[in-house]
């Protein structure tokens, strides 16, 4: 099969081997129509603008079919053998039927679709979600409906930079910030306080801790939601009290010291020398206290001062072998109370006798409460 094509305004000659019905007999209607076509072709072009070369092909016993497409005409030439082409097809060829072929149908359809959307009040906006930017055109009434139509699922904790219930923000950029959540634990410490209580059983100025203080500790767990690198919500999900706050209770002594007899009335302290512990044994024996009482005395003052004449308690100002509080109280036993072990021991034995009766009584009290 040989086919020749031409540009717009010229005919395209196609040679085909398909047989068709022969040339019409003179005097018939077919012959009249063919003659009319030849007459129009002789004028240069027909009503349909068929070039003369096509008409000459028709005169040679060829029937033409004109197809109007993108501006080019095509004439199909077939042989004149009878008995092959159906009558209906031939009639259509004889009548010069035109077929419109629109190669731009799809493009015009898209334009028409856009025009229809604009006529319906469509709006366009930019959507940034999941790291991508999309252009969306929609006729939805609200932004939420537009996102749903676009297949965008917005989670309960996600953040949208425009209201989902408002109209579509035409020409603007809407961002969907995906949310993430985590559990955060925070510890809160409530510092304990100090409460002082007066105690007349303690010597004036003496302090003693009755109840140890405890800090209150509370652990709280939150569900924290972040979107776009910022915290958007915080929900308390659990609270655990690790320890309850307890204030420290301190006893403060208020008992007045017994007034000592005037120094001139005090019995003179015998002169003693040597180890303070040996002096203590002698002075205790002089009071009628035997070895058992001295054993208690030795335990008591070993713990208090280790029998040191200059033992000084920096927290309470107690001083000397008996840890008198304050140390100046021992002046009632002698002016050399700061350096003389005999003077300190004499004052200490007087104190024990007046308050506890015996060294073992004082030792027993010290063991039970920690002081005497």
Secondary structure per residue as TSV (DSSP state, phi and psi in degrees):
chain	resnum	aa	ss	phi	psi
A	1	X	-	360.0	131.9
A	2	X	E	-112.0	137.2
A	3	X	E	-134.0	133.6
A	4	X	-	-119.9	130.3
A	5	X	-	-119.1	155.6
A	6	X	-	-133.5	165.2
A	7	X	-	-72.4	176.3
A	8	X	T	-55.8	136.5
A	9	X	T	91.6	-5.6
A	10	X	S	-120.8	160.8
A	11	X	-	-89.7	152.0
A	12	X	-	-110.4	118.8
A	13	X	E	-91.9	127.6
A	14	X	E	-120.9	125.3
A	15	X	E	-102.7	125.2
A	16	X	E	-128.4	153.6
A	17	X	E	-92.9	5.4
A	18	X	E	-73.6	126.2
A	19	X	E	-77.1	146.6
A	20	X	-	-132.8	178.9
A	21	X	-	-67.1	146.8
A	22	X	-	-70.3	-172.6
A	23	X	-	-67.9	138.2
A	24	X	-	-66.5	150.7
A	25	X	-	-72.7	143.7
A	26	X	T	-58.0	144.2
A	27	X	T	88.0	-9.2
A	28	X	S	-86.7	166.3
A	29	X	H	-64.4	-36.1
A	30	X	H	-64.5	-40.9
A	31	X	H	-65.0	-36.2
A	32	X	H	-65.3	-43.5
A	33	X	H	-66.5	-38.5
A	34	X	H	-65.3	-38.5
A	35	X	H	-65.1	-40.2
A	36	X	H	-63.2	-38.8
A	37	X	H	-65.7	-40.2
A	38	X	H	-65.9	-36.0
A	39	X	H	-64.8	-43.2
A	40	X	H	-65.0	-38.4
A	41	X	H	-66.4	-31.9
A	42	X	H	-67.5	-19.4
A	43	X	T	-81.5	-1.3
A	44	X	T	111.6	-39.5
A	45	X	-	-162.5	152.9
A	46	X	-	-91.9	-169.1
A	47	X	T	-61.1	-26.5
A	48	X	T	-99.6	3.2
A	49	X	-	76.4	35.1
A	50	X	-	-80.1	124.6
A	51	X	-	-63.5	158.5
A	52	X	H	-61.9	-32.7
A	53	X	H	-60.7	-32.6
A	54	X	H	-70.4	-37.5
A	55	X	H	-64.7	-41.1
A	56	X	H	-60.2	-36.1
A	57	X	H	-64.2	-38.5
A	58	X	H	-65.8	-37.6
A	59	X	H	-63.2	-27.9
A	60	X	T	-79.7	16.6
A	61	X	T	90.0	25.5
A	62	X	-	-109.4	135.6
A	63	X	-	-100.0	131.9
A	64	X	-	-107.4	148.5
A	65	X	-	-122.0	123.4
A	66	X	B	-99.7	127.1
A	67	X	-	-116.0	120.5
A	68	X	B	-94.7	117.8
A	69	X	S	-124.0	-103.6
A	70	X	S	-97.4	18.0
A	71	X	S	117.6	-5.5
A	72	X	-	-108.3	140.8
A	73	X	-	-99.8	144.4
A	74	X	-	-129.2	126.8
A	75	X	E	-111.9	124.2
A	76	X	E	-96.9	124.2
A	77	X	E	-102.8	133.7
A	78	X	E	-127.0	162.1
A	79	X	E	-75.9	165.9
A	80	X	-	-99.1	26.6
A	81	X	-	-81.3	131.9
A	82	X	S	-79.5	163.9
A	83	X	S	87.9	9.0
A	84	X	S	-111.9	-53.5
A	85	X	S	-75.2	138.7
A	86	X	-	-65.7	154.3
A	87	X	H	-62.2	-40.0
A	88	X	H	-65.4	-39.8
A	89	X	H	-64.9	-42.3
A	90	X	H	-65.6	-38.8
A	91	X	H	-61.5	-39.7
A	92	X	H	-65.9	-38.4
A	93	X	H	-66.1	-42.9
A	94	X	H	-63.0	-39.0
A	95	X	T	-75.9	-7.3
A	96	X	T	68.5	42.0
A	97	X	-	-58.7	137.5
A	98	X	-	-105.3	137.0
A	99	X	-	-119.6	126.3
A	100	X	B	-86.4	124.1
A	101	X	-	-119.1	109.5
A	102	X	-	-102.4	100.2
A	103	X	T	-74.1	-12.0
A	104	X	T	-101.2	21.2
A	105	X	H	-60.7	-43.4
A	106	X	H	-63.2	-43.4
A	107	X	H	-63.7	-45.4
A	108	X	H	-64.8	-29.9
A	109	X	H	-67.5	-41.0
A	110	X	H	-64.9	-42.1
A	111	X	H	-63.3	-42.1
A	112	X	H	-62.7	-38.5
A	113	X	H	-63.2	-41.4
A	114	X	H	-67.3	-41.3
A	115	X	H	-62.1	-37.4
A	116	X	H	-65.8	-41.1
A	117	X	H	-63.3	-41.8
A	118	X	H	-64.5	-38.9
A	119	X	H	-63.7	-30.6
A	120	X	T	-86.0	6.6
A	121	X	T	84.1	30.4
A	122	X	-	-67.4	149.5
A	123	X	E	-128.5	146.9
A	124	X	E	-117.2	143.2
A	125	X	E	-151.6	163.3
A	126	X	E	-96.8	136.7
A	127	X	E	-120.8	125.0
A	128	X	E	-109.2	116.7
A	129	X	E	-153.9	140.2
A	130	X	T	53.6	37.0
A	131	X	T	79.4	7.3
A	132	X	E	-125.6	153.5
A	133	X	E	-113.6	127.9
A	134	X	E	-125.2	145.7
A	135	X	E	-99.4	126.1
A	136	X	E	-124.5	130.6
A	137	X	E	-116.4	129.2
A	138	X	E	-151.5	155.3
A	139	X	-	-107.5	12.1
A	140	X	-	-61.7	149.1
A	141	X	S	-72.9	-34.5
A	142	X	S	-127.9	163.3
A	143	X	H	-63.1	-38.8
A	144	X	H	-59.9	-42.6
A	145	X	H	-66.7	-37.5
A	146	X	H	-63.6	-40.9
A	147	X	H	-66.3	-38.8
A	148	X	H	-63.7	-41.6
A	149	X	H	-63.3	-33.2
A	150	X	T	-82.2	1.1
A	151	X	T	78.8	20.9
A	152	X	-	-94.1	119.7
A	153	X	-	-96.4	123.4
A	154	X	-	-103.0	117.2
A	155	X	-	-69.9	163.8
A	156	X	T	-61.0	-31.0
A	157	X	T	-99.8	-5.8
A	158	X	-	-65.7	154.0
A	159	X	E	-114.3	126.9
A	160	X	E	-110.8	132.7
A	161	X	S	-75.6	1.8
A	162	X	S	-138.6	157.3
A	163	X	-	-69.3	130.7
A	164	X	T	-69.9	-23.6
A	165	X	T	-90.2	-6.9
A	166	X	S	-88.3	171.5
A	167	X	-	-66.6	159.1
A	168	X	-	-61.8	125.9
A	169	X	-	-77.0	87.7
A	170	X	T	-59.9	134.5
A	171	X	T	76.3	0.9
A	172	X	-	-104.4	172.8
A	173	X	E	-109.5	126.8
A	174	X	E	-111.7	133.6
A	175	X	E	-118.3	135.5
A	176	X	E	-105.8	114.0
A	177	X	E	-96.3	114.6
A	178	X	-	-71.5	134.1
A	179	X	E	-96.8	147.8
A	180	X	E	-128.4	152.8
A	181	X	E	-130.8	151.7
A	182	X	E	-150.8	159.1
A	183	X	E	-98.5	127.1
A	184	X	E	-118.6	131.6
A	185	X	E	-108.0	129.8
A	186	X	E	-125.9	140.5
A	187	X	E	-111.7	130.5
A	188	X	E	-115.1	128.9
A	189	X	E	-109.5	127.4
A	190	X	E	-107.8	104.7
A	191	X	-	-64.6	139.8
A	192	X	-	-78.4	155.6
A	193	X	-	-100.4	-175.9
A	194	X	E	-125.5	127.9
A	195	X	E	-117.0	129.5
A	196	X	E	-102.7	136.8
A	197	X	E	-126.8	133.1
A	198	X	E	-74.9	142.3
A	199	X	E	-137.7	114.4
A	200	X	E	-79.2	-2.6
A	201	X	E	-87.5	-12.4
A	202	X	E	-97.8	143.7
A	203	X	E	-58.2	148.2
A	204	X	T	-56.9	130.7
A	205	X	T	90.9	-12.9
A	206	X	-	-82.8	140.8
A	207	X	E	-121.2	143.3
A	208	X	E	-145.9	132.8
A	209	X	E	-77.5	119.7
A	210	X	E	-91.3	-40.9
A	211	X	E	-132.5	125.0
A	212	X	-	-69.4	141.9
A	213	X	-	-81.7	147.2
A	214	X	B	-132.8	130.1
A	215	X	-	-75.2	141.5
A	216	X	E	-83.1	131.8
A	217	X	E	-126.1	124.1
A	218	X	E	-123.4	131.2
A	219	X	E	-109.5	125.4
A	220	X	E	-119.9	136.5
A	221	X	E	-113.0	129.1
A	222	X	E	-117.9	149.7
A	223	X	E	-97.7	113.4
A	224	X	E	-108.2	126.7
A	225	X	E	-108.6	130.0
A	226	X	E	-123.2	146.6
A	227	X	E	-145.3	131.5
A	228	X	T	63.2	27.8
A	229	X	T	81.5	5.6
A	230	X	E	-124.3	146.8
A	231	X	E	-74.2	127.8
A	232	X	E	-110.7	-20.4
A	233	X	E	-159.5	155.6
A	234	X	E	-143.7	122.6
A	235	X	E	-123.3	126.9
A	236	X	E	-76.1	122.0
A	237	X	E	-112.9	-19.3
A	238	X	E	-159.3	144.1
A	239	X	E	-133.2	126.4
A	240	X	E	-126.7	125.3
A	241	X	E	-91.8	107.4
A	242	X	E	-74.6	-38.6
A	243	X	E	-153.0	145.7
A	244	X	-	-93.7	138.4
A	245	X	-	-67.3	133.2
A	246	X	B	-130.3	122.3
A	247	X	-	-73.6	144.7
A	248	X	E	-76.9	133.7
A	249	X	E	-109.9	124.3
A	250	X	E	-119.0	127.3
A	251	X	E	-85.5	134.8
A	252	X	E	-118.0	118.6
A	253	X	E	-66.8	139.9
A	254	X	E	-126.4	1.6
A	255	X	E	-70.3	126.2
A	256	X	-	-73.4	143.3
A	257	X	-	-72.5	145.0
A	258	X	-	-69.3	129.4
A	259	X	-	-65.7	128.5
A	260	X	-	-80.3	153.6
A	261	X	-	-64.4	150.1
A	262	X	-	-51.2	147.8
A	263	X	T	-58.3	-35.8
A	264	X	T	-69.1	-23.4
A	265	X	T	-88.8	-14.1
A	266	X	S	-71.0	142.8
A	267	X	-	-65.5	137.0
A	268	X	-	-63.6	142.9
A	269	X	-	-84.3	128.4
A	270	X	-	-65.3	156.6
A	271	X	-	-82.8	121.1
A	272	X	-	-128.7	150.7
A	273	X	-	-144.1	164.1
A	274	X	S	107.8	-161.5
A	275	X	-	-65.3	133.1
A	276	X	H	-55.9	-36.2
A	277	X	H	-64.5	-40.0
A	278	X	H	-66.6	-38.7
A	279	X	H	-62.7	-40.6
A	280	X	H	-63.0	-39.6
A	281	X	H	-61.9	-43.5
A	282	X	H	-64.6	-46.0
A	283	X	H	-67.8	-33.9
A	284	X	H	-68.2	-41.0
A	285	X	H	-65.3	-35.5
A	286	X	H	-62.8	-24.3
A	287	X	T	-90.0	1.4
A	288	X	T	89.7	12.4
A	289	X	-	-94.6	123.3
A	290	X	-	-82.3	-163.4
A	291	X	H	-62.5	-35.2
A	292	X	H	-66.1	-39.7
A	293	X	H	-71.1	-36.8
A	294	X	H	-67.1	-31.7
A	295	X	H	-60.7	-41.8
A	296	X	H	-66.2	-40.6
A	297	X	H	-63.3	-41.5
A	298	X	H	-63.1	-43.0
A	299	X	H	-63.9	-41.1
A	300	X	H	-63.7	-52.0
A	301	X	H	-80.2	-19.3
A	302	X	H	-65.5	-40.9
A	303	X	H	-72.1	-36.4
A	304	X	H	-72.8	-47.3
A	305	X	T	-143.0	-1.8
A	306	X	T	55.6	32.3
A	307	X	T	62.1	31.9
A	308	X	-	-93.0	129.5
A	309	X	T	-67.4	-31.9
A	310	X	T	-104.0	15.7
A	311	X	-	-60.4	126.6
A	312	X	B	-129.6	124.7
A	313	X	-	-91.4	112.0
A	314	X	T	-69.8	-20.2
A	315	X	T	-89.6	-26.0
A	316	X	T	-122.9	-6.7
A	317	X	-	68.9	16.1
A	318	X	-	-69.4	148.9
A	319	X	B	-143.9	150.5
A	320	X	T	82.3	-174.0
A	321	X	T	-60.3	-47.0
A	322	X	T	-85.3	-2.3
A	323	X	T	57.9	55.1
A	324	X	B	-67.6	141.8
A	325	X	S	-127.1	108.3
A	326	X	S	-78.7	171.3
A	327	X	G	-63.3	-25.7
A	328	X	G	-65.9	-15.3
A	329	X	G	-58.6	-28.7
A	330	X	G	-72.0	-4.1
A	331	X	G	-63.8	-21.4
A	332	X	G	-66.7	-18.3
A	333	X	T	-98.4	-12.0
A	334	X	-	161.9	149.4
A	335	X	T	-69.6	-20.4
A	336	X	T	-93.1	27.8
A	337	X	T	-57.9	-27.1
A	338	X	T	-75.8	-19.2
A	339	X	T	-130.3	-15.9
A	340	X	-	-96.4	114.0
A	341	X	H	-62.4	-34.4
A	342	X	H	-63.9	-41.0
A	343	X	H	-64.4	-44.3
A	344	X	H	-64.5	-42.5
A	345	X	H	-66.4	-40.3
A	346	X	H	-60.2	-45.5
A	347	X	H	-64.9	-40.2
A	348	X	H	-65.6	-38.2
A	349	X	H	-69.6	-34.9
A	350	X	H	-63.3	-42.2
A	351	X	H	-62.4	-43.7
A	352	X	H	-65.9	-43.3
A	353	X	H	-64.4	-40.1
A	354	X	H	-72.5	-29.8
A	355	X	H	-102.1	-39.0
A	356	X	T	-119.5	-10.1
A	357	X	S	89.4	-48.8
A	358	X	S	-143.3	160.9
A	359	X	H	-58.6	-35.7
A	360	X	H	-67.5	-32.7
A	361	X	H	-64.8	-42.1
A	362	X	H	-66.8	-40.6
A	363	X	H	-63.2	-42.1
A	364	X	H	-62.9	-40.0
A	365	X	H	-65.5	-41.0
A	366	X	H	-62.9	-39.7
A	367	X	H	-65.4	-32.4
A	368	X	H	-81.5	-35.2
A	369	X	H	-120.4	-11.8
A	370	X	S	95.4	0.7
A	371	X	-	-152.8	167.1
A	372	X	-	-136.8	360.0
